[in-house]
Amino acid sequence: MSHTPFIWAAYSIGTVVLLWCALAPLIHKKAVIRDIRKLSQIEERNRDSHS
C-alpha cells in the first residue's frame, strides 16, 4: 500500500493552514483600520456639532 496520497494530503493541509495563519492577520488588520476610520469620522462629527 502506497502512502503517497496521505503524504500529499498532509502537505496540502499544512500549506492551507500556514497560508491562513499568514493571511488572516492582514485581513483582520484591514477591518480594524476601517473601523477606526469610521469611529474617527463619528467623533469628528460629534465635535463639529457640539462646537
N, CA, C, O and CB atoms as a CASP TS submission, in Angstrom:
PFRMAT TS
TARGET T0000
AUTHOR 0000-0000-0000
METHOD Language model
MODEL 1
PARENT N/A
ATOM      1  N   MET     1       0.845  -1.186   0.000  1.00  0.00           N
ATOM      2  CA  MET     1       0.000   0.000   0.000  1.00  0.00           C
ATOM      3  C   MET     1       0.881   1.237   0.000  1.00  0.00           C
ATOM      4  O   MET     1       1.811   1.353   0.799  1.00  0.00           O
ATOM      5  CB  MET     1      -0.956   0.005   1.218  1.00  0.00           C
ATOM      6  N   SER     2       0.584   2.150  -0.894  1.00  0.00           N
ATOM      7  CA  SER     2       1.360   3.369  -1.026  1.00  0.00           C
ATOM      8  C   SER     2       0.826   4.450  -0.077  1.00  0.00           C
ATOM      9  O   SER     2      -0.383   4.642   0.053  1.00  0.00           O
ATOM     10  CB  SER     2       1.333   3.865  -2.482  1.00  0.00           C
ATOM     11  N   HIS     3       1.741   5.136   0.568  1.00  0.00           N
ATOM     12  CA  HIS     3       1.357   6.203   1.492  1.00  0.00           C
ATOM     13  C   HIS     3       1.360   7.578   0.827  1.00  0.00           C
ATOM     14  O   HIS     3       1.114   8.592   1.481  1.00  0.00           O
ATOM     15  CB  HIS     3       2.291   6.214   2.687  1.00  0.00           C
ATOM     16  N   THR     4       1.635   7.606  -0.454  1.00  0.00           N
ATOM     17  CA  THR     4       1.747   8.872  -1.176  1.00  0.00           C
ATOM     18  C   THR     4       0.503   9.757  -1.056  1.00  0.00           C
ATOM     19  O   THR     4       0.654  10.954  -0.811  1.00  0.00           O
ATOM     20  CB  THR     4       2.022   8.597  -2.627  1.00  0.00           C
ATOM     21  N   PRO     5      -0.716   9.233  -1.215  1.00  0.00           N
ATOM     22  CA  PRO     5      -1.894  10.108  -1.084  1.00  0.00           C
ATOM     23  C   PRO     5      -1.994  10.758   0.308  1.00  0.00           C
ATOM     24  O   PRO     5      -2.378  11.921   0.432  1.00  0.00           O
ATOM     25  CB  PRO     5      -3.169   9.304  -1.367  1.00  0.00           C
ATOM     26  N   PHE     6      -1.650  10.004   1.332  1.00  0.00           N
ATOM     27  CA  PHE     6      -1.714  10.546   2.679  1.00  0.00           C
ATOM     28  C   PHE     6      -0.658  11.637   2.889  1.00  0.00           C
ATOM     29  O   PHE     6      -0.914  12.637   3.561  1.00  0.00           O
ATOM     30  CB  PHE     6      -1.531   9.427   3.704  1.00  0.00           C
ATOM     31  N   ILE     7       0.510  11.439   2.319  1.00  0.00           N
ATOM     32  CA  ILE     7       1.580  12.427   2.439  1.00  0.00           C
ATOM     33  C   ILE     7       1.185  13.708   1.706  1.00  0.00           C
ATOM     34  O   ILE     7       1.362  14.806   2.232  1.00  0.00           O
ATOM     35  CB  ILE     7       2.912  11.866   1.878  1.00  0.00           C
ATOM     36  N   TRP     8       0.647  13.566   0.483  1.00  0.00           N
ATOM     37  CA  TRP     8       0.205  14.743  -0.266  1.00  0.00           C
ATOM     38  C   TRP     8      -0.915  15.471   0.470  1.00  0.00           C
ATOM     39  O   TRP     8      -0.944  16.701   0.502  1.00  0.00           O
ATOM     40  CB  TRP     8      -0.262  14.339  -1.670  1.00  0.00           C
ATOM     41  N   ALA     9      -1.824  14.720   1.053  1.00  0.00           N
ATOM     42  CA  ALA     9      -2.917  15.331   1.806  1.00  0.00           C
ATOM     43  C   ALA     9      -2.371  16.106   3.013  1.00  0.00           C
ATOM     44  O   ALA     9      -2.813  17.220   3.291  1.00  0.00           O
ATOM     45  CB  ALA     9      -3.924  14.250   2.269  1.00  0.00           C
ATOM     46  N   ALA    10      -1.416  15.514   3.719  1.00  0.00           N
ATOM     47  CA  ALA    10      -0.841  16.175   4.888  1.00  0.00           C
ATOM     48  C   ALA    10      -0.126  17.465   4.478  1.00  0.00           C
ATOM     49  O   ALA    10      -0.286  18.497   5.130  1.00  0.00           O
ATOM     50  CB  ALA    10       0.136  15.228   5.617  1.00  0.00           C
ATOM     51  N   TYR    11       0.654  17.411   3.410  1.00  0.00           N
ATOM     52  CA  TYR    11       1.340  18.617   2.929  1.00  0.00           C
ATOM     53  C   TYR    11       0.332  19.681   2.469  1.00  0.00           C
ATOM     54  O   TYR    11       0.527  20.872   2.714  1.00  0.00           O
ATOM     55  CB  TYR    11       2.299  18.261   1.771  1.00  0.00           C
ATOM     56  N   SER    12      -0.725  19.252   1.815  1.00  0.00           N
ATOM     57  CA  SER    12      -1.743  20.199   1.345  1.00  0.00           C
ATOM     58  C   SER    12      -2.437  20.884   2.514  1.00  0.00           C
ATOM     59  O   SER    12      -2.610  22.103   2.517  1.00  0.00           O
ATOM     60  CB  SER    12      -2.777  19.483   0.469  1.00  0.00           C
ATOM     61  N   ILE    13      -2.830  20.101   3.495  1.00  0.00           N
ATOM     62  CA  ILE    13      -3.488  20.671   4.671  1.00  0.00           C
ATOM     63  C   ILE    13      -2.533  21.605   5.405  1.00  0.00           C
ATOM     64  O   ILE    13      -2.933  22.689   5.830  1.00  0.00           O
ATOM     65  CB  ILE    13      -3.982  19.555   5.617  1.00  0.00           C
ATOM     66  N   GLY    14      -1.288  21.200   5.555  1.00  0.00           N
ATOM     67  CA  GLY    14      -0.295  22.049   6.203  1.00  0.00           C
ATOM     68  C   GLY    14      -0.098  23.359   5.472  1.00  0.00           C
ATOM     69  O   GLY    14       0.028  24.409   6.102  1.00  0.00           O
ATOM     70  N   THR    15      -0.068  23.313   4.148  1.00  0.00           N
ATOM     71  CA  THR    15       0.087  24.532   3.342  1.00  0.00           C
ATOM     72  C   THR    15      -1.101  25.464   3.524  1.00  0.00           C
ATOM     73  O   THR    15      -0.925  26.673   3.675  1.00  0.00           O
ATOM     74  CB  THR    15       0.251  24.179   1.858  1.00  0.00           C
ATOM     75  N   VAL    16      -2.294  24.916   3.511  1.00  0.00           N
ATOM     76  CA  VAL    16      -3.501  25.732   3.693  1.00  0.00           C
ATOM     77  C   VAL    16      -3.491  26.390   5.075  1.00  0.00           C
ATOM     78  O   VAL    16      -3.810  27.572   5.202  1.00  0.00           O
ATOM     79  CB  VAL    16      -4.779  24.867   3.516  1.00  0.00           C
ATOM     80  N   VAL    17      -3.130  25.637   6.093  1.00  0.00           N
ATOM     81  CA  VAL    17      -3.098  26.186   7.453  1.00  0.00           C
ATOM     82  C   VAL    17      -2.054  27.294   7.557  1.00  0.00           C
ATOM     83  O   VAL    17      -2.324  28.339   8.148  1.00  0.00           O
ATOM     84  CB  VAL    17      -2.799  25.072   8.483  1.00  0.00           C
ATOM     85  N   LEU    18      -0.871  27.084   6.993  1.00  0.00           N
ATOM     86  CA  LEU    18       0.167  28.114   7.044  1.00  0.00           C
ATOM     87  C   LEU    18      -0.246  29.369   6.276  1.00  0.00           C
ATOM     88  O   LEU    18       0.006  30.486   6.728  1.00  0.00           O
ATOM     89  CB  LEU    18       1.479  27.569   6.481  1.00  0.00           C
ATOM     90  N   LEU    19      -0.872  29.189   5.126  1.00  0.00           N
ATOM     91  CA  LEU    19      -1.356  30.349   4.373  1.00  0.00           C
ATOM     92  C   LEU    19      -2.410  31.109   5.164  1.00  0.00           C
ATOM     93  O   LEU    19      -2.397  32.340   5.193  1.00  0.00           O
ATOM     94  CB  LEU    19      -1.928  29.912   3.019  1.00  0.00           C
ATOM     95  N   TRP    20      -3.317  30.389   5.802  1.00  0.00           N
ATOM     96  CA  TRP    20      -4.345  31.050   6.601  1.00  0.00           C
ATOM     97  C   TRP    20      -3.708  31.822   7.759  1.00  0.00           C
ATOM     98  O   TRP    20      -4.114  32.945   8.056  1.00  0.00           O
ATOM     99  CB  TRP    20      -5.360  30.017   7.137  1.00  0.00           C
ATOM    100  N   CYS    21      -2.720  31.225   8.406  1.00  0.00           N
ATOM    101  CA  CYS    21      -2.040  31.903   9.518  1.00  0.00           C
ATOM    102  C   CYS    21      -1.320  33.157   9.037  1.00  0.00           C
ATOM    103  O   CYS    21      -1.178  34.113   9.800  1.00  0.00           O
ATOM    104  CB  CYS    21      -1.040  30.952  10.196  1.00  0.00           C
ATOM    105  N   ALA    22      -0.872  33.172   7.811  1.00  0.00           N
ATOM    106  CA  ALA    22      -0.169  34.340   7.275  1.00  0.00           C
ATOM    107  C   ALA    22      -1.144  35.410   6.795  1.00  0.00           C
ATOM    108  O   ALA    22      -0.867  36.599   6.946  1.00  0.00           O
ATOM    109  CB  ALA    22       0.752  33.924   6.127  1.00  0.00           C
ATOM    110  N   LEU    23      -2.280  35.014   6.219  1.00  0.00           N
ATOM    111  CA  LEU    23      -3.198  35.973   5.607  1.00  0.00           C
ATOM    112  C   LEU    23      -4.281  36.488   6.546  1.00  0.00           C
ATOM    113  O   LEU    23      -4.765  37.603   6.353  1.00  0.00           O
ATOM    114  CB  LEU    23      -3.841  35.351   4.422  1.00  0.00           C
ATOM    115  N   ALA    24      -4.672  35.728   7.541  1.00  0.00           N
ATOM    116  CA  ALA    24      -5.744  36.143   8.440  1.00  0.00           C
ATOM    117  C   ALA    24      -5.436  37.461   9.149  1.00  0.00           C
ATOM    118  O   ALA    24      -6.321  38.314   9.225  1.00  0.00           O
ATOM    119  CB  ALA    24      -6.001  35.062   9.466  1.00  0.00           C
ATOM    120  N   PRO    25      -4.220  37.671   9.675  1.00  0.00           N
ATOM    121  CA  PRO    25      -3.950  38.962  10.325  1.00  0.00           C
ATOM    122  C   PRO    25      -4.042  40.142   9.354  1.00  0.00           C
ATOM    123  O   PRO    25      -4.463  41.230   9.747  1.00  0.00           O
ATOM    124  CB  PRO    25      -2.570  38.939  10.963  1.00  0.00           C
ATOM    125  N   LEU    26      -3.658  39.939   8.108  1.00  0.00           N
ATOM    126  CA  LEU    26      -3.757  41.023   7.133  1.00  0.00           C
ATOM    127  C   LEU    26      -5.211  41.391   6.864  1.00  0.00           C
ATOM    128  O   LEU    26      -5.554  42.569   6.763  1.00  0.00           O
ATOM    129  CB  LEU    26      -3.067  40.628   5.827  1.00  0.00           C
ATOM    130  N   ILE    27      -6.054  40.384   6.752  1.00  0.00           N
ATOM    131  CA  ILE    27      -7.474  40.619   6.524  1.00  0.00           C
ATOM    132  C   ILE    27      -8.076  41.314   7.751  1.00  0.00           C
ATOM    133  O   ILE    27      -8.859  42.255   7.622  1.00  0.00           O
ATOM    134  CB  ILE    27      -8.216  39.281   6.223  1.00  0.00           C
ATOM    135  N   HIS    28      -7.703  40.843   8.923  1.00  0.00           N
ATOM    136  CA  HIS    28      -8.211  41.433  10.165  1.00  0.00           C
ATOM    137  C   HIS    28      -7.726  42.872  10.310  1.00  0.00           C
ATOM    138  O   HIS    28      -8.473  43.731  10.779  1.00  0.00           O
ATOM    139  CB  HIS    28      -7.770  40.598  11.385  1.00  0.00           C
ATOM    140  N   LYS    29      -6.485  43.142   9.912  1.00  0.00           N
ATOM    141  CA  LYS    29      -5.932  44.490  10.017  1.00  0.00           C
ATOM    142  C   LYS    29      -6.743  45.473   9.171  1.00  0.00           C
ATOM    143  O   LYS    29      -7.015  46.589   9.614  1.00  0.00           O
ATOM    144  CB  LYS    29      -4.455  44.501   9.580  1.00  0.00           C
ATOM    145  N   LYS    30      -7.127  45.072   7.971  1.00  0.00           N
ATOM    146  CA  LYS    30      -7.928  45.945   7.108  1.00  0.00           C
ATOM    147  C   LYS    30      -9.260  46.275   7.760  1.00  0.00           C
ATOM    148  O   LYS    30      -9.715  47.416   7.692  1.00  0.00           O
ATOM    149  CB  LYS    30      -8.160  45.287   5.741  1.00  0.00           C
ATOM    150  N   ALA    31      -9.889  45.293   8.391  1.00  0.00           N
ATOM    151  CA  ALA    31     -11.168  45.526   9.053  1.00  0.00           C
ATOM    152  C   ALA    31     -11.003  46.468  10.240  1.00  0.00           C
ATOM    153  O   ALA    31     -11.842  47.339  10.466  1.00  0.00           O
ATOM    154  CB  ALA    31     -11.783  44.201   9.511  1.00  0.00           C
ATOM    155  N   VAL    32      -9.929  46.296  10.993  1.00  0.00           N
ATOM    156  CA  VAL    32      -9.686  47.157  12.151  1.00  0.00           C
ATOM    157  C   VAL    32      -9.438  48.593  11.699  1.00  0.00           C
ATOM    158  O   VAL    32      -9.961  49.529  12.303  1.00  0.00           O
ATOM    159  CB  VAL    32      -8.486  46.639  12.975  1.00  0.00           C
ATOM    160  N   ILE    33      -8.655  48.775  10.655  1.00  0.00           N
ATOM    161  CA  ILE    33      -8.390  50.119  10.135  1.00  0.00           C
ATOM    162  C   ILE    33      -9.683  50.771   9.657  1.00  0.00           C
ATOM    163  O   ILE    33      -9.904  51.958   9.898  1.00  0.00           O
ATOM    164  CB  ILE    33      -7.364  50.064   8.985  1.00  0.00           C
ATOM    165  N   ARG    34     -10.525  50.016   8.992  1.00  0.00           N
ATOM    166  CA  ARG    34     -11.809  50.544   8.523  1.00  0.00           C
ATOM    167  C   ARG    34     -12.674  50.974   9.717  1.00  0.00           C
ATOM    168  O   ARG    34     -13.300  52.033   9.679  1.00  0.00           O
ATOM    169  CB  ARG    34     -12.555  49.482   7.666  1.00  0.00           C
ATOM    170  N   ASP    35     -12.706  50.162  10.762  1.00  0.00           N
ATOM    171  CA  ASP    35     -13.491  50.511  11.946  1.00  0.00           C
ATOM    172  C   ASP    35     -12.942  51.757  12.637  1.00  0.00           C
ATOM    173  O   ASP    35     -13.713  52.596  13.103  1.00  0.00           O
ATOM    174  CB  ASP    35     -13.514  49.342  12.926  1.00  0.00           C
ATOM    175  N   ILE    36     -11.629  51.883  12.705  1.00  0.00           N
ATOM    176  CA  ILE    36     -11.022  53.061  13.327  1.00  0.00           C
ATOM    177  C   ILE    36     -11.370  54.319  12.531  1.00  0.00           C
ATOM    178  O   ILE    36     -11.665  55.359  13.120  1.00  0.00           O
ATOM    179  CB  ILE    36      -9.485  52.896  13.427  1.00  0.00           C
ATOM    180  N   ARG    37     -11.341  54.235  11.217  1.00  0.00           N
ATOM    181  CA  ARG    37     -11.716  55.385  10.387  1.00  0.00           C
ATOM    182  C   ARG    37     -13.165  55.785  10.621  1.00  0.00           C
ATOM    183  O   ARG    37     -13.474  56.973  10.715  1.00  0.00           O
ATOM    184  CB  ARG    37     -11.497  55.070   8.906  1.00  0.00           C
ATOM    185  N   LYS    38     -14.055  54.801  10.717  1.00  0.00           N
ATOM    186  CA  LYS    38     -15.465  55.103  10.971  1.00  0.00           C
ATOM    187  C   LYS    38     -15.629  55.799  12.316  1.00  0.00           C
ATOM    188  O   LYS    38     -16.349  56.792  12.418  1.00  0.00           O
ATOM    189  CB  LYS    38     -16.311  53.817  10.930  1.00  0.00           C
ATOM    190  N   LEU    39     -14.968  55.284  13.346  1.00  0.00           N
ATOM    191  CA  LEU    39     -15.064  55.897  14.665  1.00  0.00           C
ATOM    192  C   LEU    39     -14.493  57.314  14.666  1.00  0.00           C
ATOM    193  O   LEU    39     -15.028  58.210  15.318  1.00  0.00           O
ATOM    194  CB  LEU    39     -14.339  55.040  15.697  1.00  0.00           C
ATOM    195  N   SER    40     -13.414  57.500  13.938  1.00  0.00           N
ATOM    196  CA  SER    40     -12.811  58.822  13.854  1.00  0.00           C
ATOM    197  C   SER    40     -13.766  59.812  13.195  1.00  0.00           C
ATOM    198  O   SER    40     -13.894  60.950  13.646  1.00  0.00           O
ATOM    199  CB  SER    40     -11.491  58.760  13.079  1.00  0.00           C
ATOM    200  N   GLN    41     -14.432  59.382  12.134  1.00  0.00           N
ATOM    201  CA  GLN    41     -15.390  60.255  11.462  1.00  0.00           C
ATOM    202  C   GLN    41     -16.568  60.592  12.376  1.00  0.00           C
ATOM    203  O   GLN    41     -17.049  61.725  12.385  1.00  0.00           O
ATOM    204  CB  GLN    41     -15.894  59.597  10.175  1.00  0.00           C
ATOM    205  N   ILE    42     -17.026  59.610  13.136  1.00  0.00           N
ATOM    206  CA  ILE    42     -18.132  59.852  14.062  1.00  0.00           C
ATOM    207  C   ILE    42     -17.710  60.853  15.133  1.00  0.00           C
ATOM    208  O   ILE    42     -18.470  61.761  15.471  1.00  0.00           O
ATOM    209  CB  ILE    42     -18.598  58.531  14.713  1.00  0.00           C
ATOM    210  N   GLU    43     -16.505  60.690  15.666  1.00  0.00           N
ATOM    211  CA  GLU    43     -16.018  61.614  16.685  1.00  0.00           C
ATOM    212  C   GLU    43     -15.873  63.027  16.125  1.00  0.00           C
ATOM    213  O   GLU    43     -16.185  63.997  16.816  1.00  0.00           O
ATOM    214  CB  GLU    43     -14.679  61.130  17.244  1.00  0.00           C
ATOM    215  N   GLU    44     -15.404  63.159  14.886  1.00  0.00           N
ATOM    216  CA  GLU    44     -15.274  64.475  14.267  1.00  0.00           C
ATOM    217  C   GLU    44     -16.645  65.122  14.100  1.00  0.00           C
ATOM    218  O   GLU    44     -16.801  66.314  14.363  1.00  0.00           O
ATOM    219  CB  GLU    44     -14.563  64.366  12.906  1.00  0.00           C
ATOM    220  N   ARG    45     -17.640  64.349  13.664  1.00  0.00           N
ATOM    221  CA  ARG    45     -18.983  64.882  13.522  1.00  0.00           C
ATOM    222  C   ARG    45     -19.548  65.343  14.867  1.00  0.00           C
ATOM    223  O   ARG    45     -20.203  66.381  14.955  1.00  0.00           O
ATOM    224  CB  ARG    45     -19.898  63.836  12.898  1.00  0.00           C
ATOM    225  N   ASN    46     -19.285  64.557  15.910  1.00  0.00           N
ATOM    226  CA  ASN    46     -19.766  64.926  17.236  1.00  0.00           C
ATOM    227  C   ASN    46     -19.086  66.206  17.723  1.00  0.00           C
ATOM    228  O   ASN    46     -19.740  67.063  18.318  1.00  0.00           O
ATOM    229  CB  ASN    46     -19.522  63.782  18.231  1.00  0.00           C
ATOM    230  N   ARG    47     -17.791  66.342  17.478  1.00  0.00           N
ATOM    231  CA  ARG    47     -17.075  67.554  17.871  1.00  0.00           C
ATOM    232  C   ARG    47     -17.601  68.767  17.109  1.00  0.00           C
ATOM    233  O   ARG    47     -17.779  69.840  17.686  1.00  0.00           O
ATOM    234  CB  ARG    47     -15.568  67.388  17.630  1.00  0.00           C
ATOM    235  N   ASP    48     -17.846  68.594  15.817  1.00  0.00           N
ATOM    236  CA  ASP    48     -18.338  69.704  14.982  1.00  0.00           C
ATOM    237  C   ASP    48     -19.746  70.133  15.416  1.00  0.00           C
ATOM    238  O   ASP    48     -20.061  71.323  15.413  1.00  0.00           O
ATOM    239  CB  ASP    48     -18.344  69.294  13.485  1.00  0.00           C
ATOM    240  N   SER    49     -20.578  69.178  15.782  1.00  0.00           N
ATOM    241  CA  SER    49     -21.955  69.513  16.151  1.00  0.00           C
ATOM    242  C   SER    49     -22.027  70.158  17.535  1.00  0.00           C
ATOM    243  O   SER    49     -22.959  70.912  17.815  1.00  0.00           O
ATOM    244  CB  SER    49     -22.829  68.260  16.115  1.00  0.00           C
ATOM    245  N   HIS    50     -21.054  69.870  18.405  1.00  0.00           N
ATOM    246  CA  HIS    50     -21.043  70.460  19.745  1.00  0.00           C
ATOM    247  C   HIS    50     -20.346  71.805  19.782  1.00  0.00           C
ATOM    248  O   HIS    50     -20.435  72.511  20.786  1.00  0.00           O
ATOM    249  CB  HIS    50     -20.376  69.524  20.717  1.00  0.00           C
ATOM    250  N   SER    51     -19.653  72.181  18.716  1.00  0.00           N
ATOM    251  CA  SER    51     -18.919  73.455  18.702  1.00  0.00           C
ATOM    252  C   SER    51     -19.787  74.616  18.337  1.00  0.00           C
ATOM    253  O   SER    51     -19.311  75.750  18.284  1.00  0.00           O
ATOM    254  CB  SER    51     -17.769  73.388  17.751  1.00  0.00           C
TER
END
